[in-house]
């Protein structure tokens, strides 16, 4: 079965929507324009209900099938962009300076709209589809906000599915990993409060910059000396800020970064060692060091049986030779994991043309997968909610 006919005919429209979203990126919880267009498009497609404002700028819509079933399937897309200056040179490049869809959420939104158009037009299923357009996936807790606002209380789901593009140059390659698939993540901020001094007399101060540089290096020993090499864990210091002038020893410095993991016990050990190291450095250098560590993403765990269902639906569209469940663990994170903690489901990747990585100023999502992704999601509903 190729791309579904209604979606195939709508490819120019989906492409136009995608390019419009790409040209007008909005950061997390600021997706006002995007959510308005999503809501208006869904209403034009004839869905049964459209609800706006859940999770701040989220949109939820319902489509009821022609059958008498009472089961409900959720399909989710994320809408937010990243604080990146675009460098693609596309005709539809970002018009919002310093903001870019460098992760493909514009494509995810367009694909789910394509699936909605097909499902609203055909309704060849029994039960209800819950379309979830989520804000603020990029580390701001959009999924948790929607859940806290009553997403699954107001719109209960028996199963839920998500999708992410993958720039591997293999268009239409559908992949999934059963069980733990994407890493959990925590963000950390460290404030070092020392004592400023004249650069000609560093002995009069407590050099926060030098302490920060040493601390950044020492944190990496957690992986090499405390975590088993058979476990998966990453500690990355991604920011170091200190100093205001050539001739001033800085009295304060900050570090920030992320911890990625697949097991809670590995994360707990890492967090404990980070605290111990910070306390040790504070004592050794006679300064104050404050560590703040917060969980941002849970480990994403795909239900095995529902992963198989997703693979079967994808095979109907792209062929069995183009689907795989033999995927490696991914150290990247995804807040769809929070939804999967409440409702069983699965999350896949869909390859496309281009190989520039995600979160890169030159990232370009291959538009050819828009009808493919839309068809897979629509076909999944028809398979899981038969008439």
Secondary structure, DSSP 8 states (H G I E B T S, - for coil): --S-HHHHHTHHHHHHHHHHHHHT---TT--HHHHHHHHHHHHHHT-SEEEEEETTTEEEEEEE-SS----EEEEEEE---BS-------TT--SSTT-B--SSHHHHHHHHHHHHHHHHHH--SSSEEEEEEE---SSS-HHHHHHHTTHHHHS--SEEEEEEEE-SS-TT-EE-BSEEEE-EEEEEEEEEE-B-EEGGGGGGSB-HHHHHHHHHHHHTHHHHHTS-TTS-EEEEEEEEEE-SSTTEE-SEEEEEEEEEES-HHHHHHHHHHHHHHHHHHHHHHT-EEEEEEEEEE--EEE-HHHHHHHHHHHHHHH-GGGEESB---BS---THHHHHTTS-EEEEEEE-S----TT-TT----GGGHHHHHHHHHHHHHHHS--
